[in-house]
């Protein structure tokens, strides 16, 4: 396992691809810089999730640690590896990417933010306490919104007593049913 400090590049766009990466602890953001310098985040990965799937021999995005993160390198195509476990991981990543496209598509800002918290709740064990290692600007870049819009939507969810900010890094879901209704 390799530890990375906050903001470290795990791999860069254009670098040769090869192994897959398993998040042991912490969180990773996958993003690309557009031709005009804007950043589009396509995914966040948390403990137990695998990333680095590529269709060819090159990374098409950057992978960076959001906070202190431990990454284990997986070599699924080596002689002693078991390829059976790779397909379900790849399909899970594909489904998550397709769901993200639906969120970005024709949803309102509130629906996007509610979907984001509902998804993280499921991915983090459905405890009702969502760990947020990323900045609000990361959330905005992931949802295709502005920082200000994300902040406004958070305030509305707090005022409606749907969520509560337990700390700068943790959101407590107070009304999961209402959150899920908003995310539909």
N, C-alpha and C positions, 0 to 999 in steps of 0.2 A: 504494500500500500504506500502511496506517495501523498504526503500532506502538501497542501497549497495554502498560502496566505490569502487574505481578502484581496480581490482584484487581480489575481494571477491568471495569466493566459495558459490554458491547458492545451489548446491547439488553436491555430489561426486559419482563417480562410486562405485557401490556396496551398496549404501544406499537404503532403501526402497522407492519405488515410491508411488505416490498417487495423489496429486493435479497437475494441470497444472499451467503454469506460463505465465502471460501476461506482456509484456514489456510496461510500461507506458512511459518511456523516457530512453535514453541511449542505450547501446548495450551490447549484451551477446555473448560469444563464447561457443560452445559446442565442447568438444574434448575428446580424449582418449590418454593415454600414452601407447606406445607399450612395449613389453617385453624387448626391448633393450634401453628404456628410451626416445625414440623419441616421439614427439607429433604430432598427426594428428587431425587437426581441421575439423569437419564435417559440421559445420553450424555457421552462424552468425545470430543473431536475433535483430531486431530494433523495435522502438516504433510501437505498434499495432499488433505485431506478438506474437504468442503463441508457447511455447515449453514445453518439459517434457513428451511427449507421450512415453509410454513404453508398450510393449506387455505382460509384466509380472509384478511382484511385486518389481522389482529392477531396479535402474538406471544403464545403461550400459556405460554412458559417464559422464564427469564432465561438469557442467555449471558454468561459471565464468563471472563476470562483466568485461567488457573491460574498461569502464569509469564509472563515477557515473551513477547509473541506479536505476530506480524505478520499482519494480516488484509487481504485484497484483496476489495473489494466487486465482486460480479458482478451485472449487470443483465440477466438472461436474457430479459426481456420488453420490452426496448427495441427500437427499429426496426432497429438494426444488429446485433442479437445472433443467435446460432445456437441455436435451441431444441432441436435434435437432441441436443446434449450434456447437456441438463438432465435428461431422462428417466432415463438410466442412473444419474446421481448421485442422483436422488430414489429410485429403486428400491434402490440400494445402502444408502441411509439407512433405508429401510423394512425391508429384510432385517436390517440390524443391530439395529433396534428390536425386530423379532420374535424374533431370537435372544436379545436381552436379556430379553424377557418369559419365554422358556423357562428361562433361568438363574434368574430370580426365582421362578418357579413352584414346582416340586416337587423342588428340589435341596437337598442338605445344605450346610452351611456350607463344608465342604472342597471339594465339587464346585463351588460358586460361586466360591471363591477360585482354584481350579485353572483353571476356565473363563476367569476374568478374565485370568490370566497367559498362557494359551494363545492367547486372542484378541488380546491386545496384541502377543504375539510375531509373529503373522501380520500384523497391521496395521502393524507397525514393520519389516517386511522379513525376518522369520524368521532373524534372526542369532543368536538365543539370548540376546541382551542386551536386556532390556526397560527402557526409560526410564520412570520413574515421577515425573512432575512434581507429581502430586497428593499430598495428605496421606493418611494411613491413614484419617482420618475421612471423606474424600471417597470412598475405596474402600468403606467401610462404608455410606455413604449411597447409593452406586450399587448395592451388592449386597443392600441391605435387611438388613444385619447391624449389630451393635454394633462399636465400635472394638476392644473387648476380644476379641471373637470373631475379627475379622480378624487381630489380633496373635497369638492362639493358633494359628490356621491357618497363618500364616506360620512360626511356630516349628516346627510339625509338618512342614511342607515342608522347612525347613532341616535339621531333625534327621534326616529321611529321605534327605537329600542329593539332593533333587529340584531345589531352587533354592539359590542363595547370594546374600546381600545384598552386592553389590560396593561399594555406597555407599548413602546414604539415598535416592538418586534412581535407583538402577539395581539391577535384579535379573538375575542370571545364571542361566539355565536349565541345570541340570546333567544332567537326565534328562527329555528332552522326551517320550519314550514314556510314562513313569510319570505325568507331568503330564497328558498327553492321556487316559490311562486314567482318572485321577481326575476329569476334567472330563466324562466320558460320562454 
